[in-house]
Amino acid sequence: MSPSSPASLMTRLAVPCDGYVTVRERWGQGMLAEALTALASLAGNTVVAAATTDAWEAARRRFAELLGRGDPKQEQLVTGRLEETHKQLTGAAGADLEQTSAAQAQRWAGRLADLLEDDPGIEAELRALVEEIGAALPAGTVSATGHAVAAGRDVNITASGAGTAIGVVHGNVAPPGPRGPGPVQG
């Protein structure tokens, strides 16, 4: 591994914070907070999830505008990359689709992480775009990559023996409605 390769430049830093540990990614000299890394990953998954749906045209246009940052040539370049993603995903099936989806989500997450690192002020715009495109996706569309879990319903995390079970939620979560009192335990 060369000293200038991405793997050698990336380090993981643990920072104690309010009783739990927050992990940040450091790329070269810049810092990208965990929340921005998660947003970039979610946005990459959103690109992939939209690529094979009726929401694609709006997603393609809006992501190209965001990543183009007002430069018509850059926007055209991004549009070409998005079209290549669309072509690869619509041409794949089965296990190949799963592999292609994961690779494309990771590729777009990297591009969007770079954008956020270069201009952290764009976070709100990217977050709004992800929410807008996510709302346009068909009901039940969920996606995740890496060590993430995406579910359209309940997720139960358990540990056995001396194990530790940890879950982190990014997004909105609502507990089930209130339940009436149960039978008296005696």
C-alpha positions as CSV (number, residue, x, y, z in Angstrom):
1,M,0.0,0.0,0.0
2,S,1.6,3.3,-1.1
3,P,1.7,6.2,1.4
4,S,-0.5,8.2,-0.9
5,S,-3.3,5.6,-1.4
6,P,-6.7,6.4,-0.1
7,A,-6.5,3.5,2.4
8,S,-3.3,4.9,3.9
9,L,-4.7,8.4,4.1
10,M,-7.8,7.4,5.9
11,T,-7.6,7.0,9.7
12,R,-10.3,6.4,12.3
13,L,-10.4,8.6,15.3
14,A,-12.5,7.8,18.4
15,V,-13.7,10.9,20.3
16,P,-15.5,10.5,23.6
17,C,-18.8,12.4,23.6
18,D,-21.6,12.4,26.2
19,G,-21.0,8.9,27.4
20,Y,-20.6,7.3,24.0
21,V,-18.0,7.2,21.3
22,T,-18.4,9.2,18.0
23,V,-16.2,8.1,15.1
24,R,-14.9,10.6,12.6
25,E,-13.2,9.9,9.3
26,R,-10.1,11.9,8.5
27,W,-9.1,12.2,4.9
28,G,-5.7,13.9,4.5
29,Q,-6.0,17.3,6.3
30,G,-9.8,17.7,6.3
31,M,-12.2,16.2,8.8
32,L,-15.6,14.8,7.8
33,A,-17.9,14.3,10.8
34,E,-19.7,11.0,11.3
35,A,-23.1,12.6,10.5
36,L,-21.8,13.9,7.2
37,T,-20.3,10.5,6.3
38,A,-23.7,8.9,7.1
39,L,-25.5,11.6,5.0
40,A,-23.1,10.9,2.1
41,S,-23.8,7.2,2.4
42,L,-27.5,7.7,2.5
43,A,-27.4,10.1,-0.5
44,G,-25.3,7.5,-2.4
45,N,-27.9,4.8,-1.6
46,T,-30.7,7.3,-2.7
47,V,-29.0,7.7,-6.1
48,V,-29.0,3.9,-6.5
49,A,-32.5,3.4,-5.2
50,A,-33.9,6.1,-7.6
51,A,-32.0,4.9,-10.6
52,T,-34.5,2.2,-11.5
53,T,-37.7,4.0,-10.6
54,D,-40.0,6.7,-12.0
55,A,-38.2,9.2,-9.7
56,W,-35.0,8.8,-11.7
57,E,-35.3,11.9,-14.0
58,A,-35.9,14.2,-11.1
59,A,-33.1,12.6,-9.0
60,R,-30.6,12.7,-12.0
61,R,-31.3,16.4,-12.6
62,R,-31.2,17.4,-9.0
63,F,-28.0,15.5,-8.1
64,A,-26.3,16.8,-11.3
65,E,-27.2,20.4,-10.3
66,L,-26.0,19.9,-6.7
67,L,-22.7,18.2,-7.7
68,G,-22.2,20.6,-10.7
69,R,-22.2,23.5,-8.3
70,G,-23.2,26.0,-10.9
71,D,-20.6,24.9,-13.5
72,P,-22.4,23.8,-16.7
73,K,-19.4,21.6,-17.7
74,Q,-19.2,19.9,-14.3
75,E,-23.0,19.4,-14.3
76,Q,-22.8,17.8,-17.8
77,L,-19.9,15.5,-16.5
78,V,-22.0,14.5,-13.5
79,T,-25.1,13.9,-15.6
80,G,-23.0,11.5,-17.8
81,R,-21.8,9.6,-14.7
82,L,-25.4,9.4,-13.4
83,E,-26.6,8.1,-16.7
84,E,-23.8,5.4,-16.6
85,T,-25.1,4.4,-13.2
86,H,-28.6,4.2,-14.5
87,K,-27.5,2.1,-17.5
88,Q,-25.5,-0.3,-15.3
89,L,-28.4,-0.8,-12.8
90,T,-31.1,-1.2,-15.4
91,G,-29.0,-3.8,-17.2
92,A,-28.2,-5.9,-14.2
93,A,-30.3,-8.6,-12.5
94,G,-30.1,-10.9,-9.5
95,A,-26.7,-11.2,-7.7
96,D,-25.2,-9.0,-10.3
97,L,-27.7,-6.2,-9.5
98,E,-26.9,-6.5,-5.8
99,Q,-23.2,-6.2,-6.5
100,T,-23.6,-3.4,-9.0
101,S,-25.9,-1.5,-6.6
102,A,-23.4,-1.8,-3.7
103,A,-20.5,-0.6,-5.9
104,Q,-22.5,2.3,-7.4
105,A,-23.8,3.4,-3.9
106,Q,-20.3,3.4,-2.6
107,R,-19.0,5.3,-5.6
108,W,-21.7,8.0,-5.2
109,A,-21.2,8.1,-1.4
110,G,-17.6,8.9,-2.0
111,R,-18.3,11.7,-4.5
112,L,-20.9,13.2,-2.1
113,A,-18.5,12.9,0.9
114,D,-15.9,14.8,-1.1
115,L,-18.5,17.5,-1.9
116,L,-19.4,17.7,1.8
117,E,-15.8,17.9,2.8
118,D,-15.1,20.7,0.3
119,D,-18.3,22.6,1.2
120,P,-19.8,21.6,4.5
121,G,-22.4,24.4,4.1
122,I,-24.1,22.2,1.4
123,E,-25.2,19.7,4.0
124,A,-28.7,21.2,4.4
125,E,-29.3,21.2,0.6
126,L,-28.1,17.6,0.3
127,R,-30.2,16.5,3.2
128,A,-33.3,18.2,1.7
129,L,-32.6,16.5,-1.7
130,V,-32.3,13.1,-0.1
131,E,-35.6,13.6,1.7
132,E,-37.3,14.9,-1.5
133,I,-36.1,12.0,-3.6
134,G,-36.7,9.5,-0.8
135,A,-40.4,10.7,-0.6
136,A,-40.7,10.2,-4.4
137,L,-39.5,6.5,-4.2
138,P,-42.1,3.8,-4.3
139,A,-43.3,2.7,-0.8
140,G,-41.2,0.0,0.8
141,T,-38.0,1.0,-1.0
142,V,-35.1,0.6,1.4
143,S,-31.4,0.2,0.8
144,A,-28.1,0.0,2.7
145,T,-24.5,-0.8,2.0
146,G,-21.4,-1.7,4.0
147,H,-22.2,-2.5,7.6
148,A,-25.6,-0.9,7.5
149,V,-29.1,-2.4,7.8
150,A,-32.1,-1.1,6.0
151,A,-35.5,-2.3,6.9
152,G,-39.1,-1.5,6.0
153,R,-40.3,-2.6,9.4
154,D,-38.9,-3.7,12.8
155,V,-35.3,-4.4,13.5
156,N,-34.4,-6.3,16.7
157,I,-30.8,-6.3,18.0
158,T,-29.8,-8.8,20.6
159,A,-26.7,-10.2,22.2
160,S,-26.1,-13.4,24.0
161,G,-23.6,-14.5,26.7
162,A,-21.2,-11.7,27.4
163,G,-21.8,-10.0,24.0
164,T,-22.7,-6.4,23.4
165,A,-25.6,-5.3,21.2
166,I,-25.4,-1.8,19.8
167,G,-27.7,0.0,17.4
168,V,-27.5,3.5,16.0
169,V,-30.5,5.1,14.3
170,H,-30.2,7.8,11.6
171,G,-33.5,9.2,10.6
172,N,-37.0,9.3,12.0
173,V,-38.2,6.5,14.4
174,A,-41.6,6.3,16.0
175,P,-42.4,3.8,18.8
176,P,-45.7,1.9,18.4
177,G,-48.8,3.5,19.8
178,P,-49.5,3.3,23.6
179,R,-50.7,-0.1,24.8
180,G,-53.3,-0.7,27.5
181,P,-52.3,-2.1,30.8
182,G,-51.5,-5.8,30.7
183,P,-52.7,-8.5,33.1
184,V,-51.6,-8.3,36.7
185,Q,-48.5,-10.3,37.3
186,G,-48.6,-12.2,40.6
